[in-house]
Every structure is written in structure tokens, then in C-alpha cells.
Amino acid sequence: MKYEQHSSNWNERFKKNDVPWEDTGPWSGLVDVLKQYVEPGSTVLDTGCGFGVNTIEIAKHGYHTTGVDISQHAIKSAKERAHQQGVECCFEVSDFLNYSGVRRFDCVFDRGLLHTFCDQSGRKQFARKVASQLATNGVWINVSGNSDNPDDPADVKKHNYPRITATELVGIVEPLFEIKELRSCMYGSIQGLTDFRAWLGVFQKRD
Ligand SMILES: C[S@@+](CC[C@H](N)C(=O)[O-])C[C@H]1O[C@@H](n2cnc3c(N)ncnc32)[C@H](O)[C@@H]1O
């Protein structure tokens, strides 16, 4: 089954550099939240990794890191970046919902992929997939657009801004995960592009 996402032409957008969601640096809360919940040396999957900026940062902090993205162009570029920086991490092209990696990860990091799914059925499928890729007691760290942004609702509709309510988020994750933390944060720092309000969620897979 195909679930509707905010964009369907990801690879084309990367090719044209039409990627307004890509920040210049790693997400500001990344290292603190990782260190709080996940032991260095653990395995981390960054799903929907784009140019791999966060994947590379995670690897730099002593985690065994894999980045997955549906866009070939993004993954090629991510591999080049890691190579240039002398950082070891693994990158794979895959539609995450069909990702067939046999490995179970200690942590899945997802900044901005869950929220590209337009409705609850796609988001719940995504959550099931995250759970299936996690080891026992594994942790999902999620950063998603927050519906408390002061957006004009007409703009949200017109531009497909990805926004999720706390109620929606809890409905997606609670059956499969214990909610360790859910709080408001900033998605990124580029003015007018990524400096919107987001949710940071830390969810631990239930037994
Ligand atoms: C909003 S961007 C977030 C990129 C990156 N995680 C970040 O923090 O900037 C969403 C990313 O998910 C990727 N993506 C979209 N649908 C996907 C899917 N079904 N499976 C894997 N990656 C997907 C896109 O190519 C894009 O890189």
C-alpha cells in the first residue's frame, strides 16, 4: 500500500537542490538527547537522512551509524560528505517502509520523516516499521513539525507544511512505545525555512 507523503519526488528535489528543509549543520538538540538515552557504541539508524548531516554527527560521537534515504542523489552526497570528513558510517538507498535490513538497531533517529506522512494511517505504518527495526528496549528519537506553529491554516494547506498535533503523535506511538519524553523544541535554525516549532519525542519500544 502506498501512503501519501508531503512530497513524492524526493530524488528530483535533491537533484535540483530544492531542499529547503536541509539545515547547514546538525540538529541542535541531537547530541544531548542521544547521550541521555543511548550508550555510545550502540547502533543508530538515521531514517530519511537526506544529506546525512545528522548521521555523520552521530557517528562522530561514537555510535555505529547507518543512514537510509529514498533519494539516490541524497545518499550519494551523504557518502561523499562522510568520506571528506573521514567519518565512518553506512549509507543505503531505500524506501524506509520497505527497508529490508535484517539488523536491529538500538536507536532510530528520525528528524522530519514521520511528519512527511500526511495522515494517521501512513504515520502508524511508519511507527510499526520503526518498532520492527529496533532491538528490545530500543529508543526512537523523533523530531516532527508542531501544529502549534502560528501558521496560517490556508498556507499549511497550500504549501503542505508538515505539522502534527500532540494528540496525533501520542495516538501514533503509544500502542507500540512508552513515551519517555515529549516536548516542544525548534526544528532548525534557518530563518523562514527551518526555524519552526517542532516536537521532540523519545519513545522506548514496548516488550
Ligand atoms: C524533511 S527531509 C528530512 C531530512 C533530514 N532527516 C534532516 O534532518 O534534514 C525528509 C527526508 O526523508 C526522505 N524520505 C522521504 N520519504 C522517504 C521514505 N519513504 N523512505 C526513506 N526516506 C524518505 C527524503 O528524501 C528526505 O531526505
The ligand as a Tripos MOL2 file, in Angstrom:
@<TRIPOS>MOLECULE
LIG
   27    29     1     0     0
SMALL
NO_CHARGES

@<TRIPOS>ATOM
      1 C1         12.1680   16.6720    5.5840 C.3       1 LIG1
      2 S1         13.5080   15.7350    4.9520 S.3       1 LIG1
      3 C2         14.4950   15.4900    6.4230 C.3       1 LIG1
      4 C3         15.9360   15.2150    6.1030 C.3       1 LIG1
      5 C4         16.8850   15.0400    7.3040 C.3       1 LIG1
      6 N1         16.4560   13.9600    8.1690 N.3       1 LIG1
      7 C5         17.0420   16.2960    8.0960 C.2       1 LIG1
      8 O1         17.0360   16.2370    9.3350 O.co2     1 LIG1
      9 O2         17.2240   17.3720    7.4930 O.co2     1 LIG1
     10 C6         12.7910   14.1350    4.6780 C.3       1 LIG1
     11 C7         13.7890   13.1320    4.1230 C.3       1 LIG1
     12 O3         13.1730   11.8550    4.0690 O.3       1 LIG1
     13 C8         13.4530   11.2490    2.8200 C.3       1 LIG1
     14 N2         12.3350   10.3410    2.5360 N.ar      1 LIG1
     15 C9         11.0890   10.6510    2.1420 C.ar      1 LIG1
     16 N3         10.3260    9.5660    2.0610 N.ar      1 LIG1
     17 C10        11.1020    8.5210    2.4090 C.ar      1 LIG1
     18 C11        10.8780    7.1280    2.5330 C.ar      1 LIG1
     19 N4          9.6830    6.6160    2.2600 N.pl3     1 LIG1
     20 N5         11.9000    6.3380    2.9180 N.ar      1 LIG1
     21 C12        13.1400    6.8750    3.1810 C.ar      1 LIG1
     22 N6         13.4130    8.1870    3.0850 N.ar      1 LIG1
     23 C13        12.4050    9.0140    2.7190 C.ar      1 LIG1
     24 C14        13.5760   12.4040    1.8300 C.3       1 LIG1
     25 O4         14.3010   12.0560    0.6780 O.3       1 LIG1
     26 C15        14.2600   13.4550    2.7200 C.3       1 LIG1
     27 O5         15.6480   13.3060    2.6890 O.3       1 LIG1
@<TRIPOS>BOND
     1     1     2 1
     2     2     3 1
     3     2    10 1
     4     3     4 1
     5     4     5 1
     6     5     6 1
     7     5     7 1
     8     7     8 2
     9     7     9 1
    10    10    11 1
    11    11    12 1
    12    11    26 1
    13    12    13 1
    14    13    14 1
    15    13    24 1
    16    14    15 ar
    17    14    23 ar
    18    15    16 ar
    19    16    17 ar
    20    17    18 ar
    21    17    23 ar
    22    18    19 1
    23    18    20 ar
    24    20    21 ar
    25    21    22 ar
    26    22    23 ar
    27    24    25 1
    28    24    26 1
    29    26    27 1
@<TRIPOS>SUBSTRUCTURE
     1 LIG1         1 GROUP 0 **** ****
